[in-house]
Amino acid sequence: MTDRGHGAVELVLAVGVLLLPVALVVSSFGPWLERRVLAASAAAEAARVAVIELDHGSGAAAVRRAVVSHGLTEDLARLGWCGSSTGPLSAPEGSCPLTRGSSALAVVEVWVPLVQTPWGDVGGLWVRATHAEPVDLFRSLP
C-alpha cells in the first residue's frame, strides 16, 4: 500500500503546530524589549528630574511624559520611590528625603503583553527598572 497525499496534511500541521507559535513568540520580543528600555529610561529621568527640581511630582510628570510619548496610556505604568510599593502615576508621593547627600531611587514598572495578536493582547507582565540619583552635596537648597 502506498502513502500518497499526506504531504499537504503534514505541511499544514507543521505550519500550524510549529511555525505559528514560534512566529508569535518572535514577534512579541520587540514590544517586550521596547517597554523594558522605556522603563529604564523613565526611571532614570524621574530620579534625575526629582533631584534637580527637589520634587517627586516633577519626577512623576517625567514618567508620564515618557509613557504618553510612547503611545501608551498612564494606567500601563507605575511609579514608586525609595523601595516603597509602586502605584499609579497620578499619586507621585515619595518617601525619599531630597536633602544634600541623600539619593532618590525611582522604581518604574511598565505593563508588557506576552503575545500581541490582531484580536488583542494575550496575558502580560510588569517589567521593572530602578535608578538612583544622588543629591549633590554642594548644591544650594531653598
N, C-alpha and C positions, 0 to 999 in steps of 0.2 A: 504494500500500500504506500502511496507517495503522499508527501505533505506539501500540498500546493495551496497558495493563497493565504498563508499565515504571515507573510511579510508585512502586509498592511496592518494587521492586528498588532503585531509586535511593535511597529513604528508608532502607532497611536498610544500604546501602553508605555513605551519608552519616553515619549514626549510628555505624556500626562503624569506619569509617576516619577520620572527622574528630572527632566529638564524644567518643568514648570515650577516645582518647589525651589530648585537652585536659582532660577531667574528671579523669583520673588525675594529670596534671601540676598542676592547680589544687589538688587535694586533698592533694598531697604538700608543698605550700608551707607549710601550717600547722605540721606537725611539724618541718620544717627551721627555721623561724623560732623556734619554741619552744625547740628544742635549742641554737640559736645564742645566745639570751638566757640559757639555763641555763649555757652555757659561760662567758659573760661575767660573770654574777653569781657563779658558783662561783670563778672566778679572782680576782675582787675580794675575795670573802670569805676565800679561802685566804690571800692575801697579807696581808690585814688581821689575821686571827687569828694567823698566823705571827709578825707583827711585835709584836703585843700580848703573846702568850704566849712569844715568843722560842723557838719550837719548830716545826720543819717538820712534825712529826707532827700537831700540832694543826690546821695548815692542811689537811693531807690528810684529817683527820677532818671538817672543814667541807665539803670537796668531797664526801666520801662521804655526808654527811647530805643535801646538796642533791640529789645524784643519786638517792638512795633515795626522797626525798620527792617526786620527780617520777615515781615508779613505774618507774624503770629499775634494772637490775642494775649492780653495780660494774664488771663487765667491759666496759660500754659507755662508760666514761670513763677517761681517762689524765691523769696529772699530771707536770709537770716543773718544776724550779726553776732560775732564772737562766740560761736558754739551754741547759740540759742536755736530753738527749733525754727525751721523755715516756715514762712507764711506768705499770704498774698502780698503783692506789690503795693496795694492800697494802704497797708499798715506798716510803714517803714520804721517802726520804733526799734532803736538799737540799744543794746546793753553795754556797748563799748564806751569807756570814758575817752574822750578825744582830748587828752592833755599831753603836754610835752613828754616825749619818751614812750608814750603808750603806742599801741598798734591797733588798727582797725582790721578785723577779719571779716570779710564778706563771703557768705555761702550762697551760691545761686544754683537753683535746680530748674531744669527745663524738661518738659514732657516730650518724649520721643515715641512715636508709634512703632510697634515692632514690624508690622508689614503694612505697606500702603497699597491699596488696590483702587481701581476705578470706582468701586462701590463704597469706599470708605476705609478708614484705618482699622486695623485689627490689633487689639492688645496695645501694650505700651509700657513704658517705664520712665522713671525720672533719672536724668543724668545730673551729676553734681560736680561742681567745681568750687574751689576756695581760693582766696587770695588775701594775703595780709600786707598791709601798707603801714609803715611806721610814721608817727607824727614826729616831725623834725624837732630835735632838742632845742634848737636855737631860733625857732620861728616866733614871731610876736603873736600873742593871743589877745583877743579882746578882753 
